[in-house]
Amino acid sequence: MRTVVLKALEEARSEKVIGKSLEAHVSLKVSPSIKQMLQQMSAPEKLFIVSKLDVLEGEDTHVSVEKASGDTCERCWHVKDDVGENQSFPMLCERCADVVATYDRAVLEEPAK
């Protein structure tokens, strides 16, 4: 499956739909068994190195690639709709803002040596 998606990403790149794979929103139509397998993964979009992945059920495998909507997070480079929602970290997506905030709290709470 990964090979099929990577081929579609390369075609989209050559057609100037996307520049890099993290700019992609992939819609993937697959058999019920493959859909179930992908849904069991915690982050199936990481398998294909894309920002967004929609998995649909169908009889024939089909991949479509379009440019993902949103802005690029300066930490993870994923294109996300929630970039800028956290006012403390306006250039980050919510996931990265949470990670950075947790790190900041840990550093502030760490006793001086």
C-alpha positions in Angstrom: 0.0 0.0 0.0 2.8 2.4 0.9 4.4 1.9 -2.6 1.0 2.8 -4.3 0.7 6.0 -2.2 4.3 7.0 -2.7 3.9 6.6 -6.5 0.8 8.9 -6.3 2.7 11.4 -4.3 5.5 11.4 -6.8 3.0 12.0 -9.6 1.4 14.9 -7.7 4.8 16.3 -7.1 5.7 16.2 -10.8 2.4 17.8 -11.6 3.2 20.6 -9.1 0.1 19.8 -7.0 2.4 19.5 -3.9 6.0 20.3 -3.3 6.8 17.8 -0.6 4.8 14.9 0.8 4.0 16.8 4.1 2.0 19.2 1.9 -0.3 16.4 0.9 -3.9 15.4 1.8 -4.3 11.8 0.6 -7.6 10.1 0.1 -7.2 6.4 -0.1 -9.9 3.9 -1.2 -9.0 0.4 0.0 -10.5 -3.0 0.8 -12.3 -3.4 4.1 -9.4 -5.4 5.6 -6.8 -2.8 4.7 -9.1 0.0 6.0 -9.4 -1.8 9.3 -5.6 -2.3 9.5 -5.0 1.4 8.9 -7.7 2.4 11.4 -5.9 0.3 14.1 -2.7 2.4 13.7 -2.4 5.4 16.0 -1.3 7.7 13.2 -1.5 6.1 9.7 -0.6 9.3 8.0 2.9 8.8 9.3 3.3 5.6 7.3 2.9 7.7 4.2 4.6 10.9 5.5 1.6 13.1 4.7 -0.2 15.7 6.7 -3.7 14.4 6.2 -5.1 11.0 5.3 -8.7 9.9 4.6 -9.3 6.2 4.4 -12.4 5.1 2.5 -13.7 1.7 1.8 -14.0 0.5 -1.7 -13.5 -2.6 -3.9 -10.7 -1.1 -6.0 -7.7 0.6 -4.6 -7.6 4.3 -5.5 -5.4 7.1 -4.3 -6.0 10.8 -4.8 -3.6 13.6 -3.7 -4.4 17.2 -3.2 -2.7 20.0 -1.4 -3.5 20.0 2.4 -5.4 22.9 3.8 -4.0 24.9 6.7 -0.6 26.3 7.6 2.7 24.6 8.2 3.7 24.0 11.8 7.3 25.2 12.4 8.1 22.3 14.7 6.7 19.2 12.9 6.3 20.6 9.4 2.8 19.1 9.0 0.2 21.2 7.3 -2.6 21.6 9.9 -5.8 23.6 10.3 -5.0 24.3 14.0 -1.7 26.1 13.5 -1.9 29.4 15.4 -4.8 28.4 17.6 -2.6 28.4 20.7 -1.7 32.1 21.4 1.4 31.2 23.4 2.8 29.3 20.4 1.2 30.9 17.3 3.5 29.2 14.8 2.8 25.6 16.1 0.0 23.1 15.7 -1.9 22.2 18.9 0.0 18.9 19.3 3.4 20.6 19.1 2.2 23.5 21.3 1.2 21.0 24.0 4.6 19.3 23.8 6.5 22.6 24.0 4.4 23.8 26.9 4.9 20.5 28.8 8.7 20.9 28.2 8.7 24.5 29.3 6.8 23.6 32.5 9.3 20.7 33.2 12.3 23.0 32.7 10.8 25.7 35.0 10.0 23.2 37.7 13.4 21.5 37.6 15.4 22.3 40.7 18.7 24.2 40.1 21.9 22.2 40.4 
